[in-house]
Amino acid sequence: MKSVAIKLYLYTLFSLLYAVGLFYLSIKFGEMAYWGNGLTWYWVGVTITYLTGILGVIFIILSLKIRDDSKNGFYSYSINLLRTLSILALGLGFLWTTFLIIAGMSGM
């Protein structure tokens, strides 16, 4: 029972961590466009950013598949709050990254 709760907490925490990484990398890949003569490093940065976001989605899916039967109300509330924050951050991170790609390719 305790290992299930720890696993649930870690999956949710990793998902939130990858969501924060998604925002950080979306800012950094714009700087990577100036590393070479072409856009090769820009697209490498975009790929790494999206892979980070996909890892966050995988961890949130894993945390949603775990069933926790604990009766602790505060623990359940905090896990649900972390899940909600993670889902919102991942969704906004993917939207923001996509917006930056579209804006960068249109010359803004």
HUKAVEN-V445370 format. One record per residue. RES is the residue in one letter. SS is DSSP state (@ for helix, = for strand, . for the rest). PHI is phi in radians with two decimals (none if undefined). D_LAST is the distance of its C-alpha to the last C-alpha in Angstrom with 1 decimal. Layout:
BEGIN
RES,SS,PHI,D_LAST  RES,SS,PHI,D_LAST
END
This chain:
BEGIN
M,.,none,52.7  K,@,-1.23,51.3  S,@,-1.20,49.4  V,@,-1.14,47.7  A,@,-1.16,46.5  I,@,-1.16,45.2  K,@,-1.10,43.5  L,@,-1.08,41.8  Y,@,-1.12,40.7  L,@,-1.16,39.3  Y,@,-1.05,37.4  T,@,-1.17,35.8  L,@,-1.16,35.1  F,@,-1.11,33.6  S,@,-1.09,31.3  L,@,-1.16,30.1  L,@,-1.10,29.7  Y,@,-1.20,27.5  A,@,-1.16,25.4  V,@,-1.16,24.9  G,@,-1.09,24.2  L,@,-1.08,21.5  F,@,-1.15,19.6  Y,@,-1.08,20.3  L,@,-1.22,19.3  S,@,-1.17,16.0  I,@,-1.35,15.0  K,@,-1.28,16.7  F,@,-1.25,15.4  G,@,-1.14,12.0  E,@,-1.24,14.4  M,@,-1.23,16.2  A,@,-1.15,13.6  Y,@,-1.69,15.1  W,.,-1.36,18.7  G,.,-2.42,19.5  N,.,-1.36,18.8  G,.,-1.97,17.2  L,.,-1.78,15.5  T,@,-1.05,18.9  W,@,-1.22,18.7  Y,@,-1.05,15.3  W,@,-1.28,17.1  V,@,-1.12,20.2  G,@,-1.11,18.5  V,@,-1.11,17.1  T,@,-1.10,20.7  I,@,-1.12,22.3  T,@,-1.12,20.3  Y,@,-1.18,21.3  L,@,-1.12,24.8  T,@,-1.10,25.1  G,@,-1.13,24.2  I,@,-1.16,26.7  L,@,-1.09,29.3  G,@,-1.09,28.8  V,@,-1.15,29.4  I,@,-1.09,32.5  F,@,-1.17,33.9  I,@,-1.23,33.5  I,@,-1.16,35.2  L,@,-1.08,38.0  S,@,-1.24,38.5  L,@,-1.32,38.7  K,@,-1.40,41.4  I,.,-1.41,43.6  R,.,-1.76,46.2  D,.,-1.93,47.4  D,.,-1.73,50.6  S,.,-1.24,50.9  K,.,-1.70,52.1  N,.,-1.28,50.3  G,@,-1.18,48.4  F,@,-1.16,46.2  Y,@,-1.09,45.3  S,@,-1.12,44.3  Y,@,-1.11,42.3  S,@,-1.20,40.4  I,@,-1.12,39.7  N,@,-1.13,38.4  L,@,-1.16,36.2  L,@,-1.12,34.8  R,@,-1.10,34.2  T,@,-1.10,32.5  L,@,-1.07,30.2  S,@,-1.15,29.5  I,@,-1.12,28.8  L,@,-1.11,26.4  A,@,-1.15,24.6  L,@,-1.16,24.3  G,@,-1.09,23.1  L,@,-1.17,20.4  G,@,-1.12,19.5  F,@,-1.15,19.1  L,@,-1.12,17.0  W,@,-1.12,14.7  T,@,-1.11,14.5  T,@,-1.11,13.8  F,@,-1.08,11.0  L,@,-1.12,9.4  I,@,-1.16,10.2  I,@,-1.13,9.0  A,@,-1.16,5.4  G,@,-1.17,5.9  M,@,-1.39,7.7  S,@,-1.56,5.8  G,.,1.62,3.8  M,.,-1.28,0.0
END
